[in-house]
Amino acid sequence: MKYLDILYFAWVREATGIDGEQIAHPGAETTVGEVVTMLASRSAGHAVALGEPERLRAALDQRFVAMDMPIGEAQELALFPPVTGG
């Protein structure tokens, strides 16, 4: 069985209460947004952190992607708030 490692950063990690988890790979055609929606139903903390995907940024295998990007054969999905520089 293939797996997808999920990594949470900043307030996403704080709200879920975990810094990551591993799920069964949902399939190459599944989009990042669909994975986020699925994860949001895992707990109340997940719902708080992931309930508004438009507030998140995502990276597949350490490459920034849009929420409508299929996950393909990725092994890692990182979710975090937008980053600002200064």
Contacts in CASP RR format, 6 or more apart in sequence:
PFRMAT RR
TARGET T0000
AUTHOR 0000-0000-0000
METHOD contacts of the structure
MODEL  1
MKYLDILYFAWVREATGIDGEQIAHPGAETTVGEVVTMLASRSAGHAVAL
GEPERLRAALDQRFVAMDMPIGEAQELALFPPVTGG
1 24 0 8 1.000
1 25 0 8 1.000
2 24 0 8 1.000
2 25 0 8 1.000
3 22 0 8 1.000
3 23 0 8 1.000
3 24 0 8 1.000
3 25 0 8 1.000
3 75 0 8 1.000
4 22 0 8 1.000
4 23 0 8 1.000
4 24 0 8 1.000
4 25 0 8 1.000
4 26 0 8 1.000
4 35 0 8 1.000
4 71 0 8 1.000
4 74 0 8 1.000
4 75 0 8 1.000
4 76 0 8 1.000
4 77 0 8 1.000
5 20 0 8 1.000
5 21 0 8 1.000
5 22 0 8 1.000
5 75 0 8 1.000
5 76 0 8 1.000
5 77 0 8 1.000
6 20 0 8 1.000
6 21 0 8 1.000
6 22 0 8 1.000
6 23 0 8 1.000
6 35 0 8 1.000
6 39 0 8 1.000
6 76 0 8 1.000
6 77 0 8 1.000
6 78 0 8 1.000
6 79 0 8 1.000
7 19 0 8 1.000
7 20 0 8 1.000
7 76 0 8 1.000
7 77 0 8 1.000
7 78 0 8 1.000
7 79 0 8 1.000
8 16 0 8 1.000
8 17 0 8 1.000
8 18 0 8 1.000
8 19 0 8 1.000
8 20 0 8 1.000
8 49 0 8 1.000
8 78 0 8 1.000
8 79 0 8 1.000
8 80 0 8 1.000
9 19 0 8 1.000
9 78 0 8 1.000
9 79 0 8 1.000
9 80 0 8 1.000
9 81 0 8 1.000
10 80 0 8 1.000
10 81 0 8 1.000
11 49 0 8 1.000
11 81 0 8 1.000
12 49 0 8 1.000
12 50 0 8 1.000
12 56 0 8 1.000
12 79 0 8 1.000
12 80 0 8 1.000
12 81 0 8 1.000
13 19 0 8 1.000
13 20 0 8 1.000
14 49 0 8 1.000
15 45 0 8 1.000
15 46 0 8 1.000
15 48 0 8 1.000
15 49 0 8 1.000
16 43 0 8 1.000
16 45 0 8 1.000
16 46 0 8 1.000
16 49 0 8 1.000
16 50 0 8 1.000
17 45 0 8 1.000
23 35 0 8 1.000
23 39 0 8 1.000
25 71 0 8 1.000
26 34 0 8 1.000
26 35 0 8 1.000
26 38 0 8 1.000
26 71 0 8 1.000
27 71 0 8 1.000
27 72 0 8 1.000
28 70 0 8 1.000
28 71 0 8 1.000
28 72 0 8 1.000
28 73 0 8 1.000
29 70 0 8 1.000
29 72 0 8 1.000
30 70 0 8 1.000
30 71 0 8 1.000
30 72 0 8 1.000
31 67 0 8 1.000
31 68 0 8 1.000
31 69 0 8 1.000
31 70 0 8 1.000
31 71 0 8 1.000
32 58 0 8 1.000
32 60 0 8 1.000
32 65 0 8 1.000
32 66 0 8 1.000
32 67 0 8 1.000
32 68 0 8 1.000
32 69 0 8 1.000
32 71 0 8 1.000
32 77 0 8 1.000
33 53 0 8 1.000
33 58 0 8 1.000
33 67 0 8 1.000
33 68 0 8 1.000
35 71 0 8 1.000
35 77 0 8 1.000
36 50 0 8 1.000
36 51 0 8 1.000
36 53 0 8 1.000
36 56 0 8 1.000
36 58 0 8 1.000
36 67 0 8 1.000
36 79 0 8 1.000
37 50 0 8 1.000
37 51 0 8 1.000
37 53 0 8 1.000
39 46 0 8 1.000
39 50 0 8 1.000
40 46 0 8 1.000
40 47 0 8 1.000
40 49 0 8 1.000
40 50 0 8 1.000
40 51 0 8 1.000
41 47 0 8 1.000
49 79 0 8 1.000
50 56 0 8 1.000
50 79 0 8 1.000
53 67 0 8 1.000
54 67 0 8 1.000
55 81 0 8 1.000
55 82 0 8 1.000
56 67 0 8 1.000
56 79 0 8 1.000
56 80 0 8 1.000
56 81 0 8 1.000
56 82 0 8 1.000
57 64 0 8 1.000
57 79 0 8 1.000
57 80 0 8 1.000
57 81 0 8 1.000
57 82 0 8 1.000
57 83 0 8 1.000
58 64 0 8 1.000
58 65 0 8 1.000
58 66 0 8 1.000
58 67 0 8 1.000
58 69 0 8 1.000
58 77 0 8 1.000
58 78 0 8 1.000
58 79 0 8 1.000
58 80 0 8 1.000
59 65 0 8 1.000
59 76 0 8 1.000
59 77 0 8 1.000
59 78 0 8 1.000
59 80 0 8 1.000
60 69 0 8 1.000
60 71 0 8 1.000
60 72 0 8 1.000
60 74 0 8 1.000
60 76 0 8 1.000
60 77 0 8 1.000
61 74 0 8 1.000
61 75 0 8 1.000
61 76 0 8 1.000
62 76 0 8 1.000
62 78 0 8 1.000
71 77 0 8 1.000
END
